[in-house]
Amino acid sequence: MKQLIKYTFATSITILFIACGNNQEGLNQKKSALDKLRKQQIEIADKISQLEKEIAQLDTAFVKDDIAKLVGITPVATQDFTHYIDLQGHIDAENISYISPRLGPGQVKALYVKKGDYVKKGQQLLKLDDAIIKQQIHAANQNAETIKTQLAYAKDLYNRQNNLWKQGIGTEVQLISAKTNVETLENQLKAAQENIKVIQEQLKATNVYSDVDGIADEVNIRVGETFSGMSATGPQIKIVNTSSLKVITDVPENYATKVKVGSKIIVMLPDINKSYNSTISIAGKTINPNNRSFTAEAKLPYDGVLRPNQNAQVRIEDYAVKNAFTIPVNTVQTDEKGKYVYVAVQQNGKLVATKKSIEIGELYNDLIEVKAGLSVGDKLITQGYQNIYDGQLLKTDDVK
């Protein structure tokens, strides 16, 4: 009995596998047949379309309303056309002052400015140690006073000697010696006074002033530290005049003949949704060998929202023409003869496609300049132009 059950179960499994296999094989055959029919349908549709085009070109009477293609039409008109060079740039200040001591580093005794402060030209920013210089001035003054005393005594001796000489008393050597002594002391006094002026100038140099109006953008110094103007991390005090800003951009060298001083420029700041019109004020004369570009600058009007080092989009005008024919660049097609477009024209009361060769100019964004081949009022096919042919019947939403 057990053997019979095993035999019956095995037989059932075998029949099930055969049935499944037959079903899968039939499904694959149906899929294969469907794919074959689809390919045939595509081939037949292509042949029909090709024959319709060939017959339409040979027999205009073949054109029927039921094969007219729906297209979009835009009348050709003139407008001002401008081509720009789109670049990236950044905002910078016209006047940036890196403060440094006039006569060398010194220890900071007092600091009168902090980061973010507005400072005026001539405003004192810090005070350097001046103890030694004050001692030098005191010593120099004492030396000068001593020379003055000696000079007064020498002049008195000379006057007496001169009076005696006039009376025939004394020798000429004594008179000359007294005069020489006076002149020597006078020269020493002048030197001492000049020395005092030098030391006083050194004393003034311990007061560090701003040489521009602006904002203290960097103040990386504290009392007790040595102020030299620059440190390993950069400038110790930087003053930025934000009232006079400019945009700087690197222009590829292939535009060297197109970008020059006076070229119009549009500066756009997407982050603050603002734009400014300006002109190139500086166009570099040398090419950077690292990025094969030259630097161009343009001044910007004062605006409180502008900040140095802001990123900017820069558009430099390098080509402009008045009353130009401009069309969408995607409507322009190419064959062995050159560039062409399709326009819609009326023939025997029907709207049909006509191929027109054109001469193109500059391209900017999605518009291209057409220098020849189109006229004002031409009905340019701007939608559905991809699969039409010369002489094909057309229809629009307005023309059926």
SULCORGI-V473034 format. One record per backbone hydrogen bond with DSSP energy under -0.5 kcal/mol. CO is the residue of the C=O (numbers start at 0). NH is the residue of the N-H. Records with the same first field share a line. If there is no record, write none. Layout:
BEGIN
CO->NH ; NH
END
This chain:
BEGIN
0->4
1->5
2->6
3->7
4->8
5->9
6->10
7->11
8->12
9->13
10->14
11->15
12->16
13->17
14->18
15->19
16->20
17->21
18->22
19->23
20->24
21->25
22->26
23->27
24->28
25->29
26->30
27->31
28->32
29->33
30->34
31->35
32->36
33->37
34->38
35->39
36->40
37->41
38->42
39->43
40->44
41->45
42->46
43->47
44->48
45->49
46->50
47->51
48->52
49->53
50->54
51->55
52->56
53->57
54->58
58->61
59->62
63->66
64->67
68->394
71->381 ; 382
73->379
75->376
76->325
78->323
80->320
82->317 ; 318
83->85
84->86 ; 315
86->313
87->249
88->311
89->247
90->308
91->245
93->95
94->240
95->97
96->98 ; 238
100->103
105->226
106->128
107->223
109->126
113->116
116->118 ; 215
118->213
119->122
122->209
124->111
125->207
126->108 ; 109
129->133
130->134
131->135
132->136
133->137
134->138
135->139
136->140
137->141
138->142
139->143
140->144
141->145
142->146
143->147
144->148
145->149
146->150
147->151
148->152
149->153
150->154
151->155
152->156
153->157
154->158
155->159
156->160
157->161
158->162
159->163
160->164
161->165
162->166
163->168
164->167
170->174
171->175
172->176
173->177
174->178
175->179
176->180
177->181
178->182
179->183
180->184
181->185
182->186
183->187
184->188
185->189
186->190
187->191
188->192
189->193
190->194
191->195
192->196
193->197
194->198
195->199
196->200
197->201
198->202
199->203
200->204
201->205
202->205
203->206
205->127 ; 207
206->208
207->124 ; 125
209->121
213->118
214->216 ; 239
215->115
217->237
221->224
224->107 ; 226
225->227
226->105
228->235 ; 236
230->233
233->230
235->219
236->98
237->216 ; 217
238->96
239->214 ; 241
240->94 ; 243
243->93 ; 94
244->299
245->91
246->297
247->89
248->250 ; 295
250->293
251->254
252->255
254->257 ; 258
257->259
259->262
262->279
263->316
264->277
265->267 ; 314
266->275
267->269 ; 312
268->271 ; 272 ; 273
273->268
275->266
277->264
278->298
279->261
281->296
286->288
287->291 ; 292
291->252
292->287
293->250
294->283
295->248
296->280 ; 281
297->246
299->244
302->305
306->309
309->90
311->88 ; 313
312->267
313->86 ; 315
314->265 ; 316
315->84
318->82
320->80
323->78 ; 325
324->369
326->367
327->330
328->331
332->339
334->337
337->334
338->357
339->332
340->355
341->380
342->353
343->378
344->346 ; 351
346->349
349->346 ; 351
350->393
351->344
352->390
353->342
355->340
357->359
358->370 ; 371
361->368
363->366
365->328
366->363
367->326
368->360 ; 370
369->324
371->358
374->377
377->75 ; 379
378->343
379->73 ; 381
382->71
384->387
388->391
391->352
392->68
394->70
397->399
398->395
END
